[in-house]
Amino acid sequence: MSTSMISYEHPLNERIRTLLRLEDLYDRVARFAGREEAADHHVALLSLFEVLEVASRADLKSDLLQELERQKQSLESLRYNPAISETALDDVLAQIDRATTRLLALSGKIGQHLRDNEWLMAIKQRAALPGGVCEFDLPSYHYWLHLPADERRRDLQGWLTPFLPIQEGLAIVLHILRDSGRASRQVAHGGSFQQMQGGRLAQMLCVRFDRESRCIPEISANKYALNIRFTLQSPGQRPKGCETDVEFDLIYYNL
């Protein structure tokens, strides 16, 4: 893909919306935990608290297990297809088996190890208040932020590890979902595009176009219709509709 292209993924159901949010949060935790500064590790911990909130959805684990099993059965049916690499197929199936095993090994409520840590829950509670984690409010947290970076990173990894089976499972599901997409070239005349869905079954769509156009898509979709309105927005100004034609790739994804 050209480096000048920008993509906007839009989930079409709550399950995919949850997986995309978690994917973003896991990436943020890993990115900031891998750095050296205390401020970065603070952001990593706050992001981990967000993982806790999103991953605690009661049916997330069972949803992932059901989808992994469904994908495994679907892939197994392709084993004798001459167009499919058996080595690649075995590799994906092994990843699914490994992720399934680790998910099944999870016991209790997701993130309970954080909830049982009174020190972390005190930080989480104070972090919800503007400026609530100053050194005079949480001196023990101030001390932790002044520990060597390796010690803080080790703690962060320990708190993150019990969440990793969820990350592994959702990464496989989203990878398979994204591999299902096929792009079609479309034009939003005068910045507006509408397409009747005709009951089309899809779980996510993507709008991809040249970011030099400086447009931002506002997407509204259901099983009956897709509406995209491209707008021009600048900081401090109200958005206004893009009046020129906008060419874009439209991609539908379905598991």
Helices and strands as residue ranges (DSSP letters): E 5-11, H 14-33, H 38-55, H 60-76, H 86-105, H 112-115, H 118-127, H 139-145, H 149-160, G 161-163, H 164-179, E 182-188, E 192-196, E 204-210, G 211-213, E 215-221, E 225-232, E 240-241, E 246-253
